Amino acid sequence: MNFLQTALAFVVCLGSLVIFHELGHYLVARWCGVKVLRFSVGMGKVVWSRRFGPDQTEWAVSALPLGGYVKMLDAREADLGHLPPEELKREFTRQNVWKRIAIVAAGPLANFLIAIVLFAGLYMHGVEEPASKVSVRATVDAAPAAAWAAGLRTGDVVTAVNEQPVAVWSELRWSLIQAAIDKKEARIAVERVGQGRFTFTLPAAALSALDLEGDVLGKLGVGVSRPTPVVEQVIAGGAADRGGLRVGDLLVAVDGTPVADGIAFIDIIRASAGKTVQVAVRRAGQPLTLAMAPQAEQVKGEAKTGKGTVTVGKIGAYVALQPDMITVPSSPVAAVGKAMTRVWDTCTMTLKMIGKMITGEVSLKNVTGPITIADYAGQTARMGAASYLSFIAFISISLGVMNLLPIPVLDGGHLLYYSLEVLTGRSVPERFGEIAQRVGMGLLLTLMLLAVFNDVARLL
């Protein structure tokens, strides 16, 4: 069932974005008076088509469901000598350079516009998210945690990062990732219950050293603040039940190690498979110590461990984990402004990441392909409409940025040609264009192979 849901979420996401992208090209081409011969969703052999409209444009679905195209009347692709003069006026290369620029740029711009619409709708509706209240660990992988060293403590509510307001967890994460990419310090303003307001600084060195793949904030020692670790359910016959744990018990410590929240308790239990541990609890205000032996179970390991399965301990109990959630709706004007800012920030961050991958500052492992996109599409679809729509908006921005890269065969490559034509007054020589097309195709295939390789590596 999950596979079908993932496949459907991926097709809906990519298919809809391809359609909007190509509609941008199509509508502006028609507006500029260019004749459109075919509008295809997918590449390769046409498997279904119908003709509509005064120009009898062919609307088609093609065999390879990755991408699409708009085919216009173009003298570079066929001999048009037999056409009457009024038809030749509608040929693409006969249009002035500014019309050609508008037609080519319309596809990526359509992707950005769709992202703005989706984000604005989400901001107006208001999305329930974890608040920017943090839990902070003193160490990460046995080394001092950067956030703890800077002065942040569990229970702090982050209100701003580098003077930019922060209200929810995603805004906090976004701000710190931007600071890491820019290799600059992060000034974090917080409110601490009963003590007032403080500002702490995460140094640029700590942020720029981060691997931006995975749990970025976790590598700083920062996590979502969760409620006190109260037992919500005990499974009959499990280690917790046999040890005397009951619903409503407040977990205090395990073998003398204090338990800050449910995640900390789970981590200790997972690491104690087959051992007998002493769990300190508070029940109806009275302290108790309960002995229990977590049962060893084999579970799928993480890719970074290099192990197919790992042994973890389980006791058969559920602990409160839901963080404080808030919903922050915006007015229509504010929502559009925030959406435009979000799209702009995502574009600039994407370009910076690409630049750092080219210079070797960021690993090429961050290049992802269709398998990873499909996986995240399925995950966000299961999380709810808001998460899925936000994911579609992010992918739409990524498609827009990627298509604007100055690589021949992409929209950005054509825009580069036309920009040179504006500057020099002459079109790019045909021979140069053919060579550039081959180089661009080779580069694009290399990127696709790298993306698929990274996808497979993550799965393994």
C-alpha positions in Angstrom: 0.0 0.0 0.0 2.9 2.4 0.9 4.5 1.7 -2.5 1.3 2.6 -4.4 0.8 5.7 -2.3 4.4 6.8 -2.9 4.1 6.1 -6.7 0.9 8.1 -6.9 2.3 11.0 -4.8 5.4 11.1 -7.1 3.4 11.1 -10.3 1.0 13.8 -9.1 3.9 15.9 -7.9 6.1 15.7 -10.9 3.3 15.4 -13.5 1.6 18.6 -12.3 4.8 20.6 -12.1 5.8 19.5 -15.6 2.4 20.5 -16.9 2.6 23.9 -15.3 6.2 24.4 -16.6 5.2 23.6 -20.2 2.0 25.6 -19.9 4.3 28.6 -19.2 6.1 28.0 -22.5 2.9 27.3 -24.4 0.9 30.3 -23.2 3.7 32.9 -23.8 4.4 31.3 -27.2 0.8 31.7 -28.2 0.8 35.3 -26.8 3.8 36.1 -28.9 2.1 34.7 -32.0 4.3 31.5 -32.3 2.5 28.4 -33.7 2.7 25.4 -31.3 2.7 22.0 -32.9 2.7 19.7 -29.9 2.3 19.9 -26.1 3.7 16.7 -24.6 3.7 15.4 -21.0 6.6 13.0 -20.9 9.5 12.4 -23.4 10.1 9.8 -26.1 7.5 8.0 -28.1 3.9 9.4 -28.1 1.5 6.9 -26.6 -1.7 9.0 -26.7 -2.6 12.3 -28.4 -5.5 14.5 -29.5 -5.6 17.7 -31.5 -7.5 20.8 -30.4 -7.8 24.5 -31.1 -7.5 26.7 -34.2 -3.9 25.5 -34.8 -4.8 21.9 -34.2 -2.1 21.6 -31.6 -1.3 18.0 -30.7 -1.8 17.4 -26.9 0.2 14.2 -26.1 1.3 11.8 -23.4 4.7 10.3 -24.1 6.3 7.1 -22.9 9.1 8.4 -20.6 7.3 10.1 -17.6 10.2 12.4 -16.7 9.8 15.8 -18.2 7.8 17.2 -21.1 8.2 19.6 -24.0 6.4 22.2 -26.2 7.2 21.8 -29.9 6.9 25.0 -31.9 7.1 25.8 -35.6 10.9 25.9 -35.9 13.0 26.2 -39.1 15.9 24.5 -37.4 13.9 21.2 -37.2 12.3 21.0 -40.6 12.2 22.5 -44.0 9.5 25.1 -44.0 9.9 26.4 -47.6 6.4 25.0 -48.5 4.6 27.2 -46.0 2.8 30.4 -46.9 4.2 33.7 -45.7 1.6 34.2 -43.0 2.6 30.9 -41.5 6.3 31.6 -41.7 5.7 34.8 -39.6 4.7 32.5 -36.7 8.0 30.5 -36.8 10.0 30.6 -33.6 13.4 31.8 -34.9 11.8 34.7 -36.9 10.6 36.3 -33.7 12.7 39.1 -32.2 15.1 38.1 -29.4 13.0 39.5 -26.6 10.0 37.4 -27.6 12.3 34.3 -27.7 13.7 35.1 -24.2 10.1 35.5 -22.9 9.0 32.2 -24.3 12.0 30.3 -22.9 11.9 32.0 -19.5 8.2 31.4 -19.1 8.6 27.7 -18.0 10.9 28.3 -15.0 8.9 31.4 -14.1 5.7 29.3 -14.0 7.4 27.0 -11.5 8.3 29.9 -9.3 4.7 31.3 -9.6 3.2 27.9 -8.6 5.5 27.8 -5.6 4.4 31.3 -4.5 0.7 30.4 -4.8 1.2 27.2 -2.8 3.2 28.8 0.0 0.8 31.8 0.1 -2.1 29.5 0.5 -0.4 27.5 3.3 0.6 30.8 5.1 -3.0 32.1 4.9 -4.5 28.8 6.1 -1.9 28.5 8.8 0.1 25.3 9.2 0.4 23.5 12.6 4.1 23.1 13.3 6.3 22.4 16.3 7.1 25.7 18.2 10.6 27.0 18.2 11.1 25.7 21.8 14.3 23.7 21.9 15.9 20.9 23.8 19.7 21.0 24.0 22.3 18.3 24.6 25.6 18.9 26.3 27.4 16.5 23.9 27.1 15.1 20.4 29.1 12.0 19.6 31.0 12.4 22.9 32.2 15.9 21.8 30.9 19.2 23.3 27.7 20.4 21.5 28.1 23.8 19.8 24.6 24.9 21.0 25.3 24.0 24.6 28.7 25.7 24.5 27.0 28.9 23.1 24.7 29.0 26.1 21.4 27.5 24.8 19.5 25.3 27.2 16.5 23.0 27.1 13.3 25.0 27.3 14.6 28.1 25.6 12.1 29.5 23.0 14.0 30.9 20.0 12.4 34.2 18.8 14.9 35.3 16.2 18.1 34.3 14.3 20.3 37.1 13.0 17.4 39.6 13.6 15.0 37.6 11.5 11.8 36.6 13.5 11.4 32.9 14.2 8.1 31.3 15.5 8.2 27.7 14.4 10.7 24.9 14.1 11.0 25.0 10.3 11.9 28.7 10.4 14.6 28.0 13.0 16.0 25.2 10.9 15.9 27.2 7.7 17.7 30.2 9.3 20.5 28.0 10.8 21.0 26.2 7.5 21.2 29.6 5.7 23.9 30.7 8.2 25.8 27.5 7.6 25.8 27.9 3.9 26.9 31.5 4.1 29.6 30.5 6.7 28.5 33.3 9.1 27.7 33.2 12.8 24.1 32.9 14.0 22.9 35.3 16.7 20.1 33.5 18.4 17.6 35.5 20.5 15.7 33.4 23.1 13.1 33.7 25.8 13.9 31.7 29.0 11.0 31.0 31.3 11.3 33.1 34.5 14.6 34.6 33.5 13.9 36.9 30.6 15.5 37.4 27.1 19.0 36.5 26.1 21.0 36.4 22.9 23.6 33.6 22.2 26.0 33.3 19.3 26.8 30.1 17.4 30.2 30.8 15.8 30.7 30.6 12.1 33.3 27.9 12.5 30.8 25.5 14.1 28.1 26.2 11.4 30.4 26.0 8.4 31.8 22.7 9.5 28.4 21.0 9.4 27.5 18.3 7.0 24.2 19.7 5.6 22.8 16.2 4.9 20.5 14.7 7.5 19.6 16.2 11.0 21.6 19.5 10.8 20.3 20.9 14.0 20.9 17.6 15.8 24.6 17.9 14.9 24.6 21.2 16.8 23.0 19.5 19.8 19.6 21.1 19.2 16.3 19.2 19.0 12.6 19.9 19.3 11.6 20.4 22.9 9.2 17.6 23.9 6.9 17.2 26.9 7.9 15.6 30.2 8.4 11.9 29.8 5.0 10.5 31.0 4.0 7.0 30.2 0.9 7.0 27.9 0.5 3.2 27.3 1.9 -0.1 28.7 1.6 -3.2 26.6 0.4 -6.2 28.6 3.0 -8.9 29.1 6.0 -6.7 28.0 9.1 -5.9 30.0 7.5 -2.6 31.2 4.4 -4.4 32.4 6.3 -7.1 34.2 8.5 -4.5 35.8 5.6 -2.6 37.3 5.5 0.5 35.0 2.0 2.1 34.8 0.2 4.7 32.7 0.8 8.1 34.2 4.2 7.4 35.6 6.7 10.2 35.2 10.1 8.9 34.1 12.9 10.5 36.1 16.1 8.5 35.4 17.5 5.2 34.1 20.5 3.7 36.1 21.1 7.1 37.6 21.1 9.0 34.2 18.5 11.7 34.2 15.7 11.5 31.6 14.9 14.9 30.0 12.2 13.7 27.6 10.7 10.7 25.9 13.4 10.6 23.2 16.2 10.5 25.8 14.4 7.6 27.6 13.9 5.7 24.3 17.6 6.1 23.4 18.7 4.7 26.8 16.3 1.7 26.5 17.4 1.0 22.9 21.0 0.9 24.0 20.2 -1.5 26.9 19.1 -4.6 25.1 19.3 -7.7 27.3 20.4 -5.8 30.4 18.5 -5.2 33.6 18.0 -1.5 34.2 16.8 0.5 37.2 14.1 3.0 36.1 13.3 5.8 38.6 9.8 7.1 38.3 7.4 9.4 40.1 3.9 8.0 40.7 1.3 10.2 42.3 4.1 12.3 43.7 5.9 9.4 45.2 9.4 8.2 44.0 9.7 4.5 42.9 12.5 2.5 41.3 11.5 -0.3 39.0 13.7 -3.0 37.6 13.1 -4.2 34.0 15.1 -6.0 31.2 14.6 -4.5 27.7 13.9 -7.2 25.2 16.5 -7.5 22.3 15.0 -7.0 18.8 16.6 -6.8 15.4 15.6 -3.7 13.4 16.8 -2.2 10.1 20.0 -0.2 10.6 20.8 3.3 9.3 22.9 3.7 6.1 25.6 5.5 8.0 26.2 2.6 10.3 27.0 0.3 7.4 24.9 -2.5 9.0 21.8 -4.1 7.6 20.3 -4.7 11.0 21.1 -3.6 14.6 20.0 -4.9 18.0 17.9 -2.6 20.1 16.1 -2.9 23.4 12.3 -2.5 23.8 10.1 -2.6 26.9 6.6 -2.4 25.4 5.6 1.1 26.6 4.7 4.4 24.9 5.9 7.7 26.2 4.6 11.2 25.5 6.6 12.7 22.5 4.3 15.3 20.9 6.0 18.7 21.1 4.3 22.0 21.6 2.4 22.8 18.3 1.3 26.2 17.1 -0.5 27.5 14.1 0.4 30.9 12.7 -2.1 32.1 9.9 -1.2 35.3 7.9 -3.2 37.9 6.1 -3.4 37.5 2.3 -0.9 40.4 1.7 1.5 39.1 4.4 1.1 35.6 3.1 2.1 36.6 -0.5 5.1 38.6 0.8 6.3 35.6 3.0 5.8 33.3 0.0 7.8 35.4 -2.3 10.6 35.7 0.3 10.5 31.9 0.8 10.9 31.3 -2.9 13.7 33.8 -3.2 15.5 32.4 -0.2 15.1 28.8 -1.5 16.5 29.8 -5.0 19.5 31.6 -3.5 20.2 28.7 -1.1 19.9 26.2 -4.0 22.4 28.1 -6.1 24.8 28.5 -3.2 24.6 24.7 -2.6 25.3 24.1 -6.3 28.3 26.4 -6.2 29.7 24.7 -3.1 29.3 21.3 -4.7 31.2 22.6 -7.8 34.0 23.9 -5.6 34.1 20.7 -3.4 32.9 22.5 -0.2 29.7 20.4 -0.1 29.6 16.6 -0.9 28.1 15.5 -4.2 26.0 13.1 -2.1 23.5 15.9 -1.8 22.6 15.5 -5.5 19.3 13.6 -5.4 17.3 11.9 -8.2 13.8 10.5 -8.9 14.0 7.7 -6.3 14.7 10.1 -3.4 12.1 12.5 -4.7 9.5 9.7 -4.9 10.4 8.6 -1.4 9.9 12.1 0.1 6.7 12.6 -1.9 5.3 9.5 -0.3 6.5 10.4 3.2 5.0 14.0 3.0 1.8 12.7 1.5 1.3 10.4 4.5 2.1 13.3 6.8 -0.8 15.4 5.5 -1.9 17.8 2.8 0.1 20.8 4.2 3.4 18.8 4.2 2.8 17.4 0.7 1.9 20.8 -0.8 5.0 22.3 0.8 7.1 19.6 -0.7 5.5 20.2 -4.2 6.3 23.9 -3.8 10.0 23.1 -2.9 10.3 20.7 -5.9 8.8 23.3 -8.2 11.4 25.8 -7.1 14.2 23.3 -7.6 12.9 22.5 -11.2 12.8 26.3 -11.9 16.3 26.8 -10.7 17.7 23.7 -12.4 16.1 24.7 -15.7 17.7 28.2 -15.5 21.3 26.8 -15.2 23.3 27.8 -18.2 23.6 24.3 -19.6 22.8 23.8 -23.3 19.6 21.7 -23.8 18.1 23.4 -20.7 16.1 26.7 -20.8 19.1 28.4 -19.1 21.4 27.4 -22.0 19.0 28.9 -24.6 18.7 32.1 -22.4 22.5 32.3 -22.4 22.5 32.2 -26.3 19.9 34.9 -26.5 21.6 37.1 -24.0 24.8 36.9 -26.1 22.7 37.8 -29.1 21.4 40.9 -27.2 24.9 41.9 -26.4 26.6 41.2 -29.8 23.6 41.8 -32.1 24.3 38.4 -33.7 22.9 35.0 -33.1 25.2 32.2 -31.9 26.8 30.3 -34.8 24.9 27.1 -35.7 28.1 25.0 -35.4 28.9 26.3 -32.0 25.3 25.6 -30.9 25.5 22.0 -32.1 28.7 21.3 -30.2 27.3 23.0 -27.1 24.2 20.9 -27.3 26.3 17.7 -27.3 28.4 18.9 -24.3 25.2 19.9 -22.5 23.6 16.6 -23.1 26.7 14.7 -21.8 26.7 16.9 -18.7 23.0 16.4 -18.1 23.4 12.6 -18.4 26.3 12.6 -16.0 24.2 14.5 -13.4 21.3 12.1 -13.9 23.6 9.1 -13.4 25.1 10.7 -10.3 21.7 11.4 -8.9 20.5 7.8 -9.5 23.7 6.4 -8.0 23.2 8.5 -4.9 19.6 7.3 -4.7 20.6 3.7 -4.9 23.4 4.2 -2.3 20.9 5.7 0.1 18.6 2.7 -0.3 21.4 0.2 0.3 
